[in-house]
Amino acid sequence: MYPQEVSIRALTDGSASEAVKGEEAAAYVLYPDRHLLAEEMPTGLHCTIYIAEMKYKEVKLQLLEQY
């Protein structure tokens, strides 16, 4: 594992069962200076787990580009 003081952490939050029901999910990016970017998004009604994961990854990349 990399030292926390130089690591960028990119995480997602949203259970698979809730994503499939069309609930919201979130993506987070935490920078070494403790700056946090967060984005919530709807997954869409009857969204598959695979599509939901791809959406999360897309949002994480967008967040990384913002800082």
N, C-alpha and C positions, 0 to 999 in steps of 0.2 A: 504494500500500500504506500502511496506517495505521502509525503509530509503535508499536513493540513494547511500550513502557512503558504504553500505554493500550489495547492490543488484547486481546480475549478470543479465543483460538483453540480451535475445536471441530473435532476430527478423528476419523476412523474408520480402523480397521485390520482387514483381512481380505480376502484375494484372492477374486475372483469364483468361481474354480474351487473353492476350499476351502469357500465358503459354500454352493455348490450340493451339495457332498458331505455337508453336515450338520455341518461343523466349527464352531468358535467364532469369533466376531469380537469386536472391542473398539471402544469409543468413548472419547475423551479430551477433556477440557476443561482448557485451561491459561489461568490468569488472569494479569493483569499483575504481580501480586505473587509470581508463580512457583508459586502453589498449583495442584496438579494433582489433578483428579478423574478416575478411570478406572473403567470398567465392562465386564466381559466377559459375553458372552451366547451361547447356542447359536443357530444360525440355523435349525435344523430339517432333517430329512432331506429331500433333494431340493428345498430352498428355491430359488425363483427369485432371480435377481440383483436384480430390482425389489423383491421383498418384503424381501430382506436389506437393501437400501439404506433402505427405509422403517423397518425395525426400528432401524437405526443412528441414523437421524434422531430417532426417538422417544426413544432412550436419551440422545442428546446433549441434547435438551430437558429431560429429567428431571435430568440432571447440572447443567445451567445453573440449574435451580430450586433445587438443594440448597445452593448457596453464597450 
